[in-house]
Amino acid sequence: MDIKEKVKLIKRNAEEVITEKELVELLKKKKNPSVYLGTAITGRPHVAYFLWVLKLADFLKAGFKVKLLLADLHGALDNTPWDVLDKRYKYYSKVIPLMFKAIGADIKNFEIVKGSDFQLDKKYFYDVLRVSTFASINDCKRAAAEVVKFGDNPKLSGLIYPIMQMLDEEYLKVDIQYGGTDQRKIFMFARENHPKVGYERRIEVMTPIIPGLIGKKMSASDSKSKIDILDDEETVRSKIKNAECVAGDVDNGLLSFLKYVIMVIKVDKKEKFIVKRDEKYGGELEFTNYKEIENAFRSKKLHPLDLKNAVADEINKLLMVFRKEQKTLQKLSKEAY
């Protein structure tokens, strides 16, 4: 794979790359650069996590070493009880590799890193204090505004959050940080402040946030807005059936999930997205790319109920790998949540 192909793969479904020029230079300079994504171990993983799992798989295909930071201390800073951090770490560390397995990714260059394994280091904490002497309260609050739940009486912990995320780039020894567009202000905070402590700016790659089933961000804290990794087949069908999906209106969570998850998998596997319909309603429909689906839905050639049934089928296929380990996962989940 040449540099042009690698850039195209990394940019697939990406909302923004800061900066593409730096990305090209990195690929010229390093044969196996590194990237990380950090996720605070807060709510239960749900199907929207497949978006970033697929993007990390793209990095793996492009020859990157990929690190997943399971940020236990960040979870605590964002109001996760301290006494369940290890239990949630165990749940996440079991679930995420299964997500890669579900999409058929090769993970020989993938590793999971526990945040507290290096964030309690004396030098790391010294750097946290160093940054806190020039980063203002307003800087930190603004950076974390879309990520941390501040509430009416913000805690100091929420202000420490972006400082630690900034330093993670350095201490994980990576070239790129990847995340959702909700991370943008923290990414910019990092690029602004790294030179002040003698560290290099990193490249930042962002993908969109998938809307929830009820018209907002798919959230672990709202069970109606998301499909949990451990939902059974009928629960999945019920949630999809009740999802907001107005005929002809392409602005909904189901189509977003199709675009950023299901059709990425289908295109990579050279498979078609099939919508089963009775012959009296026109028979089976086949689509080879997302744009075809969107056009059919916008023109009302594809009915919302038929779309919902087809999406439910695909999600249930993705979740089969978890159902094979249901007993173990349910036990870990019960202890963590």
C-alpha positions as CSV (number, residue, x, y, z in Angstrom):
1,M,0.0,0.0,0.0
2,D,1.5,3.3,-1.1
3,I,1.3,6.6,0.9
4,K,-1.6,7.9,-1.2
5,E,-3.6,4.7,-0.5
6,K,-2.8,4.9,3.2
7,V,-3.9,8.5,3.5
8,K,-7.2,7.7,1.6
9,L,-7.8,4.8,4.1
10,I,-7.1,6.9,7.2
11,K,-9.4,9.7,5.8
12,R,-12.2,7.3,5.1
13,N,-15.3,8.6,7.0
14,A,-13.1,11.0,8.9
15,E,-14.5,14.4,9.6
16,E,-11.1,16.2,10.0
17,V,-7.4,15.5,10.0
18,I,-5.1,18.0,11.7
19,T,-3.1,18.2,9.6
20,E,-3.1,16.1,6.4
21,K,0.2,17.6,5.4
22,E,1.7,16.4,8.7
23,L,0.1,13.0,8.1
24,V,1.8,12.7,4.7
25,E,5.2,13.7,6.1
26,L,4.8,11.1,8.9
27,L,4.1,8.3,6.4
28,K,7.1,9.3,4.4
29,K,9.3,9.3,7.5
30,K,8.0,6.2,9.3
31,K,7.2,2.7,8.0
32,N,5.2,1.7,11.1
33,P,3.9,4.9,12.9
34,S,1.7,4.6,15.9
35,V,-1.8,5.9,16.8
36,Y,-4.0,5.7,19.9
37,L,-7.5,6.1,20.9
38,G,-8.5,6.7,24.5
39,T,-11.8,5.8,26.0
40,A,-12.8,6.5,29.6
41,I,-14.3,3.4,31.2
42,T,-17.6,4.9,32.1
43,G,-20.8,3.6,30.5
44,R,-21.4,0.1,29.1
45,P,-20.0,-0.3,25.5
46,H,-22.6,-0.1,22.8
47,V,-22.7,-0.6,19.0
48,A,-21.6,3.0,18.2
49,Y,-18.1,1.8,19.4
50,F,-17.9,-0.1,16.2
51,L,-17.3,3.2,14.4
52,W,-13.9,3.7,16.1
53,V,-13.1,0.0,16.1
54,L,-13.4,0.1,12.3
55,K,-11.3,3.2,12.1
56,L,-8.6,1.6,14.3
57,A,-8.8,-1.4,11.9
58,D,-8.1,1.1,9.0
59,F,-5.0,2.2,10.8
60,L,-3.9,-1.4,11.3
61,K,-4.4,-2.0,7.5
62,A,-2.3,1.1,6.8
63,G,0.6,-0.4,8.8
64,F,0.2,1.4,12.1
65,K,0.8,0.2,15.6
66,V,-2.5,0.8,17.3
67,K,-2.9,1.4,21.1
68,L,-6.2,1.5,22.8
69,L,-6.0,3.4,26.1
70,L,-8.6,2.2,28.6
71,A,-8.5,5.3,30.7
72,D,-9.6,4.1,34.2
73,L,-8.4,7.3,35.9
74,H,-10.2,9.5,33.3
75,G,-13.3,7.5,34.1
76,A,-12.9,8.5,37.8
77,L,-12.4,12.1,36.8
78,D,-15.7,11.9,34.9
79,N,-17.6,10.7,37.9
80,T,-17.2,6.9,37.7
81,P,-17.0,5.5,41.3
82,W,-13.4,4.6,42.2
83,D,-14.4,1.2,43.6
84,V,-15.6,-0.1,40.2
85,L,-12.7,1.1,38.0
86,D,-10.9,-2.3,37.9
87,K,-14.2,-4.1,37.3
88,R,-15.0,-1.9,34.4
89,Y,-11.5,-2.2,33.0
90,K,-11.9,-6.0,33.0
91,Y,-15.3,-5.7,31.2
92,Y,-13.9,-3.3,28.5
93,S,-10.7,-5.4,28.0
94,K,-12.9,-8.4,27.3
95,V,-15.4,-6.7,25.1
96,I,-13.3,-4.6,22.8
97,P,-11.1,-7.4,21.4
98,L,-14.4,-9.2,20.6
99,M,-15.5,-6.1,18.6
100,F,-12.4,-6.4,16.4
101,K,-13.2,-10.1,16.0
102,A,-16.7,-9.3,15.0
103,I,-15.5,-7.3,12.0
104,G,-12.7,-9.7,11.1
105,A,-9.8,-7.4,11.9
106,D,-6.2,-8.6,12.2
107,I,-5.0,-7.3,15.6
108,K,-1.4,-8.5,15.8
109,N,-0.3,-4.9,16.0
110,F,-2.9,-3.9,18.5
111,E,-2.5,-3.5,22.2
112,I,-4.6,-2.4,25.2
113,V,-3.0,0.0,27.7
114,K,-4.5,0.6,31.2
115,G,-4.3,4.3,32.0
116,S,-3.2,4.0,35.7
117,D,-0.3,1.8,34.6
118,F,1.6,4.9,33.5
119,Q,-0.4,7.9,34.7
120,L,0.6,7.3,38.3
121,D,4.3,7.6,37.4
122,K,6.2,10.4,39.2
123,K,7.3,12.1,36.0
124,Y,3.8,12.0,34.5
125,F,2.4,13.7,37.6
126,Y,5.2,16.3,37.6
127,D,4.1,17.2,34.0
128,V,0.5,17.5,35.1
129,L,1.6,20.0,37.6
130,R,3.7,21.8,35.1
131,V,0.9,22.2,32.6
132,S,-1.5,23.4,35.4
133,T,0.8,26.4,36.0
134,F,0.0,27.9,32.6
135,A,-3.3,26.3,31.5
136,S,-6.1,28.5,32.8
137,I,-9.3,27.3,34.4
138,N,-11.2,28.6,31.4
139,D,-8.8,26.9,29.0
140,C,-9.4,23.5,30.7
141,K,-13.1,23.9,31.1
142,R,-13.5,24.9,27.4
143,A,-11.4,22.0,26.2
144,A,-13.3,19.4,28.2
145,A,-16.8,20.9,27.8
146,E,-18.1,18.3,25.2
147,V,-16.5,15.4,27.0
148,V,-16.8,15.9,30.8
149,K,-20.1,16.1,32.6
150,F,-19.5,19.3,34.6
151,G,-23.0,19.9,35.9
152,D,-24.1,23.0,37.9
153,N,-21.3,22.7,40.5
154,P,-18.2,21.6,38.4
155,K,-15.5,19.5,40.2
156,L,-11.8,20.2,39.9
157,S,-11.4,16.7,38.4
158,G,-13.0,17.8,35.1
159,L,-10.3,20.5,34.7
160,I,-7.5,17.9,35.1
161,Y,-9.0,15.7,32.5
162,P,-7.8,17.5,29.4
163,I,-4.3,18.0,30.9
164,M,-3.9,14.3,31.3
165,Q,-5.3,13.5,27.9
166,M,-2.8,15.9,26.4
167,L,0.1,14.2,28.2
168,D,-1.1,10.7,27.2
169,E,0.0,11.5,23.6
170,E,3.6,11.9,24.9
171,Y,3.7,9.1,27.4
172,L,2.2,6.6,25.0
173,K,4.8,7.6,22.5
174,V,2.4,7.9,19.6
175,D,2.3,9.9,16.4
176,I,-1.4,10.4,16.1
177,Q,-4.4,10.6,18.5
178,Y,-7.7,9.5,17.0
179,G,-11.2,10.2,18.5
180,G,-14.6,11.6,17.8
181,T,-15.4,15.2,16.9
182,D,-16.5,15.8,20.5
183,Q,-12.8,15.5,21.3
184,R,-11.7,18.4,19.0
185,K,-11.3,21.0,21.7
186,I,-9.1,18.7,23.8
187,F,-7.0,17.9,20.7
188,M,-6.5,21.6,20.0
189,F,-5.6,22.2,23.7
190,A,-2.9,19.5,23.3
191,R,-1.5,21.0,20.1
192,E,-1.4,24.4,21.7
193,N,0.3,23.3,24.9
194,H,2.7,20.5,24.0
195,P,5.4,22.9,22.8
196,K,5.2,24.8,26.1
197,V,6.5,21.7,27.9
198,G,9.0,20.8,25.2
199,Y,6.9,18.1,23.5
200,E,6.0,17.7,19.8
201,R,2.5,18.3,18.6
202,R,0.7,15.2,17.4
203,I,-1.6,14.7,14.4
204,E,-5.3,14.5,15.3
205,V,-7.8,12.5,13.4
206,M,-11.6,12.7,14.1
207,T,-14.7,10.8,13.0
208,P,-18.3,12.0,13.5
209,I,-20.5,11.1,16.4
210,I,-23.3,8.7,15.4
211,P,-26.8,10.0,16.3
212,G,-28.8,7.9,18.7
213,L,-31.9,5.9,17.9
214,I,-34.0,8.8,19.3
215,G,-32.4,11.6,17.4
216,K,-29.4,12.5,19.6
217,K,-25.9,11.2,20.3
218,M,-25.9,7.5,21.0
219,S,-25.2,7.4,24.7
220,A,-24.5,4.7,27.2
221,S,-26.5,6.6,29.8
222,D,-29.7,6.5,27.7
223,S,-30.7,2.9,27.0
224,K,-33.4,3.9,24.5
225,S,-30.8,5.8,22.4
226,K,-28.4,2.9,21.9
227,I,-28.0,-0.8,21.4
228,D,-25.9,-2.4,24.1
229,I,-23.3,-5.0,23.1
230,L,-25.1,-7.6,25.3
231,D,-28.7,-6.9,24.0
232,D,-30.4,-10.1,22.9
233,E,-31.9,-10.5,19.4
234,E,-35.4,-9.5,20.3
235,T,-34.3,-6.4,22.3
236,V,-32.3,-5.3,19.3
237,R,-35.3,-5.7,17.0
238,S,-37.6,-3.9,19.5
239,K,-35.2,-0.9,19.9
240,I,-34.7,-0.6,16.1
241,K,-38.5,-0.8,15.6
242,N,-39.0,2.1,17.9
243,A,-36.2,4.2,16.5
244,E,-36.9,7.6,14.9
245,C,-37.0,7.0,11.1
246,V,-39.4,9.2,9.1
247,A,-40.0,8.2,5.5
248,G,-37.8,10.3,3.1
249,D,-35.9,12.0,5.9
250,V,-32.3,10.8,5.8
251,D,-31.2,12.5,9.0
252,N,-31.6,9.6,11.5
253,G,-29.5,7.3,13.5
254,L,-30.2,4.2,11.5
255,L,-28.8,5.6,8.3
256,S,-25.8,7.0,10.1
257,F,-25.0,3.6,11.5
258,L,-25.4,2.1,8.1
259,K,-23.0,4.7,6.6
260,Y,-20.3,4.5,9.2
261,V,-20.4,0.9,10.3
262,I,-22.5,-1.6,8.4
263,M,-21.6,-0.4,4.8
264,V,-17.9,0.0,5.7
265,I,-17.9,-3.7,6.6
266,K,-20.0,-4.7,3.6
267,V,-17.8,-2.7,1.1
268,D,-14.6,-4.2,2.6
269,K,-16.0,-7.7,2.4
270,K,-17.4,-7.0,-1.1
271,E,-20.9,-8.0,0.2
272,K,-24.2,-6.4,-0.6
273,F,-26.7,-4.9,1.8
274,I,-29.9,-6.9,1.4
275,V,-33.4,-5.7,2.3
276,K,-35.8,-8.6,2.4
277,R,-39.3,-7.8,1.3
278,D,-42.4,-9.8,0.3
279,E,-43.0,-10.1,-3.5
280,K,-46.2,-8.1,-3.2
281,Y,-44.1,-5.1,-1.9
282,G,-41.6,-5.3,-4.8
283,G,-39.3,-8.2,-3.6
284,E,-35.8,-8.2,-2.3
285,L,-33.6,-5.1,-2.7
286,E,-29.8,-5.1,-3.0
287,F,-27.4,-2.2,-2.4
288,T,-23.6,-2.1,-3.0
289,N,-22.9,1.2,-1.3
290,Y,-24.3,3.6,1.2
291,K,-25.3,6.3,-1.3
292,E,-27.6,3.9,-3.1
293,I,-29.4,3.2,0.2
294,E,-29.7,6.9,1.1
295,N,-31.1,7.8,-2.4
296,A,-33.6,4.9,-2.2
297,F,-34.8,6.1,1.3
298,R,-35.0,9.8,0.3
299,S,-37.1,8.9,-2.8
300,K,-39.3,6.7,-0.6
301,K,-38.5,3.6,-2.6
302,L,-37.2,2.1,0.6
303,H,-39.8,2.0,3.4
304,P,-38.7,2.8,7.0
305,L,-40.0,-0.6,8.3
306,D,-38.0,-2.5,5.6
307,L,-34.9,-0.5,6.5
308,K,-35.3,-1.2,10.2
309,N,-35.7,-4.9,9.7
310,A,-32.6,-5.1,7.5
311,V,-30.5,-3.0,10.0
312,A,-31.7,-5.2,12.9
313,D,-30.5,-8.3,10.9
314,E,-27.1,-6.8,10.4
315,I,-26.6,-5.7,14.0
316,N,-27.7,-9.1,15.3
317,K,-25.0,-10.7,13.0
318,L,-22.4,-8.4,14.5
319,L,-23.4,-9.3,18.0
320,M,-23.3,-13.1,17.5
321,V,-19.7,-13.2,18.7
322,F,-20.7,-11.7,22.1
323,R,-23.7,-14.0,22.5
324,K,-21.3,-17.0,22.3
325,E,-19.6,-15.6,25.4
326,Q,-22.8,-14.3,27.0
327,K,-22.4,-16.0,30.4
328,T,-18.9,-14.6,31.0
329,L,-19.7,-11.1,29.7
330,Q,-22.9,-10.9,31.7
331,K,-21.0,-11.8,34.9
332,L,-18.3,-9.1,34.2
333,S,-21.0,-6.6,33.3
334,K,-23.0,-7.2,36.5
335,E,-19.9,-6.7,38.6
336,A,-19.0,-3.5,36.8
337,Y,-22.4,-1.9,36.6
